[in-house]
Amino acid sequence: MTRGNQREQDRAKAAKKAAATKGKPKESASSLAKRKESDAEILRAKQKKKEDEKAAGTATGK
């Protein structure tokens, strides 16, 4: 076994991480949907801005 005690260290680290996230409440379906819609709206706004900039750039002859 060439890894030594790396496996045991990784397992301990994973157990510690799992214990830390165990107490946190999960996101409800309604808040998840709301967050997804919010993120989608932000991305649509960014895409529109980029398209407007591109259109303005081609109109000026750049």
N, C-alpha and C positions, 0 to 999 in steps of 0.2 A: 504494500500500500504506500504509494508515493506521496499522498496528500497529507499524511500525518493526522493531526486533530482538526483539520480544516472543516471536515464534515460536522463534527460536534459543535464547533463554533458557529457554523452557518445555521444549524438547527436551533441553537440557543438564541441567535439573533432573530430568526424567523418567529420563534415562540414569543420573544419579547415584543416584536412588532405586532403580532396577532393579539396579544394581551392589551396593547395600547389602543388598538382600533376596536376592540370588543365592546367597550363602554359607550362608543359614539353612536348616536341614533342614526338610522338609515334615512335617506331622503325619501319622502313619500312620493307616490306616483303623480299627484297633482303638482307638487313643487318641482319635480323633475320635468314634467311637461312644460311648466311655466318657464323654467330655466332654458330648456331647449328652444322654446319659441323666442325667448329674449336673445339667445345666441344667434339664432337664425336671422332675426331682424337686424342685428348688428352687422352680420356678414352681408346681408342684402344691401345695407346702407354703404358699406365699404365697396362692394362691387359697383354700385351705381356711381359713387364718387370716382372710381377708377375709370369707368366707361365715359363719364363726363370729361375727365381730364384727357383721355385719349381722343375723344371727339374734338375737344378744343385744340389739341395739339395738331390734329390733321387739318383742321379748318384754317389754322394760321400758316400752314405750309411747312411745318417742321419735319 
